[in-house]
Amino acid sequence: MKNIKRKDFIKKTSLVLGAGATGVLASCGKKEKNNSAAIHTKEIFEWKMVTTWPPHFPIMGEGAERFAKEVEIMSDGQLKIQVYGGGELIPPFETFDAVSQGMAEMGHSSAYYWAGKAPATQFFPGIPFGMNPQETNAWLYYGGGLELWEELYSKFNLIPFPGGNTGAQMGGWFNKEINSISDIKGLKMRMPGIGGKVLTEAGGTTILSPAGEIYTNLERGVIDATEWVGPYHDYLMGFYKIARYYYYPGWHEPSGQLELIVNKSAFNQLPKNIQEIVRIAAKALNISMLSEFENMNIEYLKKVREENSVEIKRFPDEVLKKFKEITKKVLLDITNKDEMSKRIYDSYSKFQKEMHDWSSLNRNY
């Protein structure tokens, strides 16, 4: 950021305020012209959005549907978006390919599901022991993170937008207590992203399954444990009925950043004003979804605590310390093998360090 002298800052502020006042006064003295003769027939764009979530899924699916409605309203009906839940049009984990290839113009999901397409995708949802949602937003919007995300997705004919955040997550539901790192050995757990790689290095086995299959897999013993989101979603998913131990903190995903992806070719065909509407609506979705999750998690944490069958437990310090050590090894392994992953992680870790220098002051109560 450029250094701005105090007097220059005040001068610029005064000029902006003055210009605003002048504009208001000037507009008061002008008569509005009748522009009815300039009205033209507007082209209507009809898009499809596919998601990784079950149809009308609380907050995530609902957020995607709300985004579609807001875009239609703001565009005065020029851009209409039909939202499809996972499995309605395509399988949940084919969202990326469907949007990339133009089968659908938009998608809503989490980027770590596409690590098989490009290893660097898994850095955007969140990094174990990394930044929280507020800090992640700062990195994405103002620290160069979004530019790197756009560069990464460009070769897939995609444009990514931050599309919501689940907030810091819980550590997961387990059918046995975790007293030491040895309890991870042989554990079968649903956990995607870099956190899943850490769990594997610790001796566990990770299994990736979409939201609609997690409960059944846990109930039938296909998995011994699962992470999902937090108290609100986890309660609605019914995990408390089949797993006794609910662990925290969510070391693996301190920021559950989601994505809204758009087919680049389709986006470029939109008028400039409609493109800007999509950008603004995406930012609104990113903020509102996080706020809704935080609000609902407060309420549903109480419900989880009221269930006599559930024990809310903290991971032992020994286990967290070991997970942190393994995380460093996993990140080094990924970044050594993939240049784009290294560029993204270098940017992320530099911003995280500088953010810590600031937050250690303003949060030192």
C-alpha positions in Angstrom: 0.0 0.0 0.0 1.3 3.4 -0.9 2.2 5.8 1.9 -0.4 8.6 2.1 0.4 11.7 4.1 -2.3 12.8 6.6 -2.8 16.2 4.9 -3.1 14.5 1.5 -5.7 12.0 2.9 -7.7 14.8 4.4 -7.5 16.8 1.1 -8.6 13.9 -1.0 -11.5 13.1 1.5 -12.6 16.7 1.3 -12.5 16.7 -2.5 -14.6 13.5 -2.7 -17.2 14.9 -0.2 -17.3 18.2 -2.1 -17.7 16.5 -5.4 -20.5 14.4 -4.0 -22.3 17.5 -2.7 -21.8 19.3 -6.0 -23.2 16.4 -7.9 -26.3 16.3 -5.6 -26.8 20.1 -6.0 -26.3 19.9 -9.8 -28.8 17.1 -10.1 -31.4 19.2 -8.3 -31.2 21.9 -11.0 -31.6 19.5 -13.9 -34.9 18.2 -15.3 -35.0 14.5 -16.0 -35.3 13.6 -19.6 -37.8 11.2 -20.9 -35.8 8.2 -22.0 -38.7 6.1 -23.1 -37.6 6.4 -26.8 -34.2 4.9 -25.9 -35.6 1.6 -24.5 -34.4 -1.4 -26.5 -35.4 -5.0 -26.3 -33.2 -6.8 -23.8 -31.6 -10.1 -24.5 -32.6 -12.8 -22.0 -29.9 -15.2 -20.8 -31.1 -18.5 -19.3 -28.4 -20.4 -17.3 -28.1 -23.6 -15.3 -26.3 -23.8 -12.0 -25.2 -27.3 -10.7 -24.1 -27.8 -7.1 -22.4 -30.4 -5.0 -25.1 -30.2 -2.4 -28.4 -32.1 -2.2 -31.4 -30.2 -3.6 -32.5 -27.2 -1.4 -29.7 -28.0 1.1 -29.9 -25.7 4.2 -27.8 -22.6 3.8 -25.5 -23.8 1.0 -28.2 -24.9 -1.5 -30.5 -22.3 -0.3 -27.8 -19.7 -0.6 -27.2 -20.7 -4.3 -30.9 -20.4 -4.9 -31.0 -17.0 -3.2 -28.1 -15.8 -5.3 -30.0 -16.8 -8.5 -33.1 -14.9 -7.4 -31.1 -11.8 -6.6 -29.3 -11.8 -9.9 -32.6 -12.1 -11.7 -34.1 -9.2 -9.8 -31.0 -7.0 -10.2 -30.7 -7.7 -13.9 -34.4 -7.0 -14.4 -35.0 -10.5 -15.6 -32.1 -10.5 -18.2 -30.2 -13.3 -16.4 -32.3 -16.2 -15.2 -30.5 -19.0 -13.4 -32.0 -22.4 -12.7 -30.3 -24.2 -9.7 -29.9 -27.9 -9.6 -28.9 -29.9 -6.5 -26.3 -32.7 -6.7 -27.8 -35.6 -8.6 -30.7 -33.7 -10.2 -28.8 -32.9 -13.4 -25.4 -34.4 -12.9 -23.6 -36.4 -10.1 -22.4 -34.0 -7.3 -18.7 -34.5 -8.0 -19.0 -33.7 -11.7 -19.8 -30.1 -11.0 -16.4 -28.8 -12.1 -16.3 -30.6 -15.4 -19.9 -29.7 -16.2 -19.3 -26.0 -15.9 -15.8 -26.2 -17.5 -17.3 -27.9 -20.6 -20.4 -25.7 -20.8 -23.0 -28.3 -19.9 -24.0 -25.8 -17.2 -23.0 -22.1 -17.0 -22.4 -22.0 -13.2 -21.6 -24.3 -10.3 -21.5 -24.0 -6.5 -19.1 -26.3 -4.5 -15.8 -26.4 -2.6 -12.6 -26.3 -4.5 -10.8 -29.1 -2.6 -13.0 -31.6 -4.5 -11.0 -30.9 -7.6 -7.5 -31.7 -6.3 -7.4 -34.4 -9.0 -7.7 -31.7 -11.7 -5.1 -29.4 -10.2 -3.5 -29.9 -6.7 -3.5 -26.2 -6.1 -7.3 -26.1 -5.9 -7.3 -27.5 -2.4 -5.6 -24.4 -0.9 -8.6 -22.2 -1.4 -11.2 -23.8 0.9 -8.8 -23.5 3.8 -5.5 -24.9 5.1 -5.1 -26.8 8.3 -4.2 -24.5 11.2 -4.6 -21.6 8.7 -6.5 -18.4 8.5 -10.1 -17.9 9.7 -12.9 -16.7 7.3 -12.3 -13.0 8.0 -8.6 -13.3 7.3 -9.3 -15.5 4.2 -11.6 -12.9 2.8 -8.9 -10.3 3.2 -6.4 -12.4 1.4 -8.7 -13.3 -1.4 -10.1 -9.8 -2.1 -7.1 -7.6 -1.3 -4.0 -9.9 -0.8 -3.8 -11.4 -4.3 -5.5 -14.7 -3.5 -8.4 -14.3 -5.9 -6.1 -13.3 -8.7 -4.2 -16.6 -8.2 -7.5 -18.5 -8.1 -8.6 -16.9 -11.4 -5.2 -17.7 -13.0 -5.5 -21.3 -11.8 -9.0 -21.8 -13.2 -8.5 -19.9 -16.4 -7.0 -23.0 -18.1 -10.2 -24.8 -17.4 -12.4 -22.1 -19.0 -13.7 -21.1 -15.5 -13.9 -18.0 -13.5 -14.1 -18.5 -9.7 -15.8 -16.3 -7.1 -15.7 -16.7 -3.3 -19.2 -18.1 -2.9 -19.9 -18.4 0.8 -18.2 -19.8 3.9 -19.2 -22.3 6.4 -17.0 -20.7 9.1 -14.6 -22.6 11.3 -15.6 -26.2 11.5 -15.8 -28.8 14.2 -13.2 -31.6 14.4 -15.7 -34.3 13.6 -17.9 -37.2 14.9 -16.1 -40.3 16.1 -17.3 -43.7 17.3 -14.4 -44.0 19.6 -12.4 -41.7 21.8 -9.2 -40.1 20.5 -6.7 -40.1 23.4 -3.5 -40.2 21.4 -2.2 -40.1 17.9 -2.1 -43.9 17.9 -5.9 -43.9 17.9 -5.9 -42.4 14.4 -4.1 -45.5 13.0 -6.6 -47.6 11.0 -9.4 -45.0 11.4 -11.6 -44.7 8.4 -12.8 -41.1 8.2 -14.6 -38.9 5.7 -12.3 -35.9 5.3 -11.5 -34.1 2.0 -8.7 -31.6 1.2 -5.3 -31.2 2.8 -6.7 -32.2 6.1 -7.5 -35.6 4.6 -3.9 -36.0 3.5 -2.7 -35.2 7.0 -5.1 -37.8 8.5 -3.7 -40.4 6.0 -0.1 -39.5 7.0 -1.1 -40.0 10.6 -2.1 -43.6 9.8 -5.8 -43.2 9.0 -7.8 -43.8 5.8 -9.8 -41.1 4.2 -12.9 -41.7 2.2 -14.5 -39.0 0.1 -18.3 -39.1 -0.1 -20.9 -36.5 -1.0 -23.2 -35.0 1.7 -26.1 -37.3 0.9 -24.1 -40.5 1.6 -22.3 -39.6 4.8 -25.0 -40.7 7.3 -25.5 -44.1 5.7 -21.7 -44.7 5.5 -21.3 -43.9 9.1 -24.3 -46.0 10.2 -23.1 -49.0 8.2 -19.5 -48.8 9.3 -18.1 -47.9 5.9 -16.4 -45.1 7.9 -15.6 -44.8 11.6 -15.7 -41.0 11.8 -16.7 -38.0 9.7 -16.3 -34.3 9.6 -18.9 -32.2 7.9 -19.4 -28.5 9.0 -20.6 -27.4 12.4 -23.4 -27.8 14.9 -26.3 -26.6 12.7 -25.6 -28.8 9.7 -24.3 -31.7 11.8 -27.4 -31.8 13.9 -29.7 -31.8 10.8 -27.6 -34.6 9.3 -28.4 -36.6 12.4 -24.8 -37.6 13.3 -25.6 -37.4 17.0 -27.8 -40.5 16.6 -24.9 -42.7 15.5 -21.7 -41.2 16.8 -21.0 -40.5 20.5 -18.0 -38.2 20.4 -18.0 -34.7 18.9 -14.5 -33.3 18.7 -13.1 -29.8 18.4 -11.3 -27.7 17.2 -11.7 -28.1 13.4 -7.9 -28.0 12.9 -8.3 -29.3 9.3 -10.6 -26.5 8.1 -10.5 -23.2 10.1 -12.2 -21.5 7.2 -14.7 -23.4 5.0 -14.5 -21.2 1.9 -16.9 -22.2 -0.8 -16.8 -21.3 -4.5 -19.1 -20.1 -7.2 -17.7 -21.1 -10.6 -18.7 -19.6 -13.9 -18.0 -20.8 -17.4 -15.7 -18.1 -18.8 -17.1 -18.3 -22.4 -20.7 -17.9 -21.1 -19.6 -15.0 -18.8 -17.9 -13.1 -21.6 -21.1 -13.2 -23.6 -23.0 -11.3 -20.9 -23.3 -7.5 -21.1 -20.9 -5.7 -18.9 -23.6 -4.5 -16.5 -24.8 -8.1 -16.0 -21.3 -9.3 -15.4 -21.0 -6.7 -12.6 -24.3 -7.9 -11.1 -22.9 -11.4 -10.9 -19.8 -10.1 -9.2 -21.8 -8.1 -6.6 -24.3 -10.9 -6.0 -21.4 -13.3 -5.4 -19.9 -11.0 -2.8 -23.3 -10.7 -1.1 -23.5 -14.5 -1.0 -20.1 -14.8 0.4 -20.9 -12.5 3.3 -24.5 -13.6 4.0 -23.8 -17.4 4.1 -21.0 -17.0 6.7 -23.3 -14.8 8.8 -26.1 -17.3 8.6 -23.9 -20.3 9.5 -22.5 -18.4 12.6 -26.0 -17.5 13.8 -27.4 -21.0 13.4 -24.4 -22.7 14.9 -25.0 -20.8 18.1 -28.5 -22.2 18.4 -27.7 -25.7 17.4 -24.6 -26.1 19.6 -27.1 -25.9 22.5 -29.2 -28.7 20.9 -26.1 -30.9 20.5 -25.2 -30.3 24.2 -28.7 -31.3 25.2 -28.3 -34.8 23.6 -27.4 -37.1 26.4 -25.7 -39.5 24.0 -23.1 -37.0 22.8 -19.8 -36.0 24.5 -18.2 -32.8 23.2 -14.5 -33.3 23.6 -11.3 -31.4 22.7 -8.6 -33.1 20.8 -5.6 -33.8 23.2 -2.8 -31.4 22.8 -0.5 -34.3 21.7 -2.8 -35.1 18.8 -3.1 -31.5 17.7 0.7 -31.0 17.9 1.2 -34.1 15.8 -1.4 -33.0 13.2 0.4 -29.7 13.0 3.8 -31.3 12.4 2.3 -33.6 9.7 0.6 -30.6 8.1 4.0 -28.9 7.5 5.3 -32.1 5.8 2.2 -32.5 3.6 2.3 -28.8 2.5 6.0 -29.1 1.7 5.3 -32.3 -0.3 2.5 -30.6 -2.4 4.4 -27.4 -3.0 7.6 -29.2 -4.0 5.8 -31.1 -6.7 3.5 -28.3 -8.1 4.7 -24.8 -9.0 1.2 -23.3 -8.9 0.6 -24.8 -5.4 3.9 -23.2 -4.3 2.9 -19.8 -5.6 -0.5 -19.9 -3.9 0.8 -21.2 -0.6 3.7 -18.7 -0.6 1.1 -15.9 -1.0 -1.2 -17.4 1.6 1.5 -18.1 4.3 3.0 -14.6 3.8 -0.4 -13.0 4.3 -1.1 -15.2 7.3 2.1 -14.2 9.0 1.5 -10.5 8.4 -2.1 -10.9 9.6 -0.9 -12.6 12.7 1.4 -9.6 13.4 -1.7 -7.4 13.3 -4.3 -9.7 15.0 -1.9 -10.4 17.9 -2.3 -6.7 18.7 -5.9 -6.1 18.1 -7.1 -9.3 19.7 -4.8 -9.2 22.7 -7.6 -8.5 25.2 
